[in-house]
Amino acid sequence: MDSPRNALGNTVPVSFLFACVLYLCIWSVSLSNPLSFSFYRSQANMKTSKFPADELELALERVSTPNKTVIIAVVNQAYVEQSAGAETTMLDLFLESFWLGEDTRPLLDHLLLVSVDQIAYEMCFFERLNCYKLETEGVDFGKEQIFMSRDFINMMWRRTLLLLDILKHGYNFIFTDRRREVVAQVELPHRQPASFRTPSKQ
């Protein structure tokens, strides 16, 4: 009968041989499919990856706060042009809300207007605002879109993809719907400007 010492001596070479075979199998798999093991490495490096300095990156860097937060609003021709019988544009009403609010004026420096057509971009540039033109081939986003029409859905998807792109660039954002600001001011014309002020901190 083998002694325990001899049994242990036989087990060590077998274990070593098994470990070598296992290592060779894993190594050969990693060579044939490098993505299987580089996935975790790419996940770890995702937070530190840097995008090339494209036009969006430059626009975000220009308007962001120190903690990389921006305010995003999407505009088109229908919002920047004055309609018949109107005293002002919807864009002007939106911008006025920053002036009427309490301590909201500095937020304009961090507002990025995303123009979906050339006329909106030119008006944004004329007003000396922070502008970014969202290029979309084959679709005219300049006119007012009918709710749930094909162009409306395309515009919503394009906007969502832009917001995802902003997150991929490493920025936080506050997305504002200009229409709600306008409705608040149209429905309450009798109120004083102080009505639109945000509560001050005690």
Beta strands, then each sheet from edge to edge (+ up, - down):
strand 1: 69-75
strand 2: 111-115
strand 3: 131-133
strand 4: 172-175
sheet 1: 3+ 2+ 1+ 4+
end
